[in-house]
């Protein structure tokens, strides 16, 4: 029995090592929302997938949440209620707060009931997968994807996704996590000109599925008189990605 347990542990360790291997290149794939059943054929390419034409419920917007006094009274930081920071693009929201917003907005439940199953590679392995969701006002600073697929869906406005390969990390500042990509400067990023990245413009009604091991920054496309964009993020995990996170 101990031998079998040892073999299993070694197998899991090897699987995690293979899972952590980063892509060396990618291309942008596209798919219409009425063809989600074709997603499993695109996953082996390990490239971002833009899905167009999804019908969204009126959830996860600033106007909708401002009608919820109990949500607005919750603290985004010590002595800082959500009501004072929802439209501040410079405020750094914590994962705890954004997970709270996802659940309170109803998007977490909507995703699990209406979209989660459609993103899985096979209905026969559904029991292996789980999700973590969050709702980010005004976008999100740099982070690395670790899930099997990370869904990025604007619920309000238009967002700009900046994607970088993991081999760009040495060119970034030591404390790059959470930094806004547009805030990088030659003063703190001497090799800024060497960074290679691609940008995707995503409107409400479209979403992007990002494979693991890419660096992502999400910012609002600002236009005069327009509110900041809000973005819903759902990480679809399997056991290996859960261990590797």
N, C-alpha and C positions, 0 to 999 in steps of 0.2 A: 504493500500500500504506500509506504514511504517512497519507494522507487517511482511509482506512478505519479505521486505528487511532485517529486523532483523533476520528472520529465515534463510535466505540465507547466511548472514554473519556468523551466528553460525555454519551452516552446512559446510561452507568453512573452518572455524577455526578447526572444529573437523576433517575434512578430512586431513588438514595439520598436525595435531597432530599424526594421524595414519600413515601418510606418513613418518614422521620423525622417526618412530620406526625403530631401527637398527636391522640388522640380528644378530643372535647369532652364526651362523655357515654357511658354504657354501661348495659346492663341485665344481669342474671344469667340465663343460659340453663341448661337442664337436659336431660340425656340419660341413658338407661340404657345400661350397658356392652354389652349385646347389640345395640345399634343404632349402633355406632361407624361403620358405613358411611355414616351420615347426617351425620357431622361436616362434610364439605365444604359442605353446604347452610347450616351455621351460621356458618362462618368469615367470610363477607362482612359480618356484623353487627359484627365487631370488638369482641365482648363476651366476658367470662369465661364459660366453659362448665363446669358441674358435672356430672361423669359418675359415676353411682351403680352399685354392685354389681359391682365388678371383683374377680375371684379373684386373690389375691396369694400368692406363695410365702413361706415363713417366712424371709425374708431382710431384712437391714437393720435388725435390732433390737439393743438393747444386750445382751440375754442371748445372742444368737447370736454377736456379735462378741467377747464376753468369753470365749468358748471358743476364741479364736484367739490364742495367745500371741505369734506373730510380728506380728500387727496391733497388739496392745496395746503392744508394745515400740516401735513407730514413734513418732517425735517429732511432737507437735502444735505445739510451739514449742521453742526452744533449752532443753535440759535438762528438758523437760516431756513425758513419755510420754503417749500417748493414754489409758492405763489410769487416769490420775489426773484426767482432765477430761471423760470421756464423759458423766457425769451432772451436770456443772456448768452450770446455765443461764446463768451470767454470762460464760462463756468465749467469746471470739470466735474461731471456727475460720476458718482461711484457705481460699481456694478450692483451693489445692494439696492440703491435708489432706482436704477434703470430696470432691474428685475421687478421691483415693486410697481413701477409705472406700467410695465407690460401686463402684469396680472390685474391691476386696478382698471386698466383701460379696456379689458376684455380681449385683447389681442392674443394673449397666451392661450386662452380657451379656444378662440376662433381658429388659431393655427393648428392646434391639436386635433380639432374636429374636422377641419376642411382642407388642410394642406399637407400635414405631416405624412400621412400614408402615401401621398402622391410623389413624395421625394425619396422614398425608400427604393433601394435597388431590386428588392423582391418582396412580395407579400409573405413568403414562407419564412423569412428571417425577421419579420416585424418585431418579434418579441425581444430581439437583441438590441433594438435601437431606443434611444430616449432623446429628449430635447431640453435645451435651456434657452429661455427667451429674455429679451430686454428691449426697452423702448428708450431711445436717446434723443432728447431735444437738442437741436442745433448740431447734430452730427457726432462724430467720435474721433478722437486722436488715434495715432498709430497703434496697431495691435497685430499680433500674429494669429492667423487662423490655425486651429488645432483639430476642429471637428471634421468628421467625414465630409460634411458639406455645411457651409455657413450661408444662410439666406440673409440678404440685405434688401430691405423693402421700404422705400420712402412712404410714409403715411400722409405727409403734408409737404408740398413743394417739390423741388428738384434737388438731388444731391449729386456731388461729384465724387466718384470713388477713385482714389489713387492706389494702384497696385504695384508692389515691388517684389522681386524674388528675394528669397532668404539670403542669398549671397551678397545682398546690398547692405546687410547689417554692419559690417566693418566700416562702412563709409558714414554711418550715422553716429550721432553723439552717444555717449555711454548710457545716458538716461533718455533713450528715445521713446520708450513705451508711454503712451498717452499724449505725446507731443503732437501738436497740429503740424501736418507736413508743411503747410504754407508758412509756419513760423520759423522754420529752419533758416539759418543765415550762415554766410561764410565765417562769421565770428565763432559760432559754436559747431559748425560743420565744415571744416576746412576743405573736405573733398566733395562738397555739395555739387559741383559741376560734373562729378563722375557718376552721380546717381542715375540709374536707368529705371524708368517707371512708365506706366501707361495709365491713362485716365478714362473713365467711363461715366457718361452723363446718364442718370437714371431718373426718369419722371415717375410721379405717382401712377400706379397701375402696372408698373413693370417692376421686376426684381432681378437680383443677380445671385447666383449660387457660386460661392467661392470655394475651391478645394483647399485642403490643408497646406500649411507651410508657406503661405503668402503673407506679406505685410500689407495691411490695409489702413487707409485713412479715409474718413467720410466727412465731407464738409458740405455746407449748404451753398447752393448757387444763389448768391445774393442779387436781388434786383430791387430797384427803388420801389418802395411801397409794398413789397412782398414780405410775408412773414418768413422766419427761419424755417428751413426744412426739418422735419422730424423723421427718424428712421427706426424701423423695427428690425431687430436682429434675432434670428433663430438658429441655434447651433444644433445640428443633427449628429448625435454621437452614437458610436457602437462601443463595445467594451474596450477595444484596443485604443481608440482615440480617447476614451475616458481615462485609461491608465497613462496615456502619453501626454495628457494635458498638464 
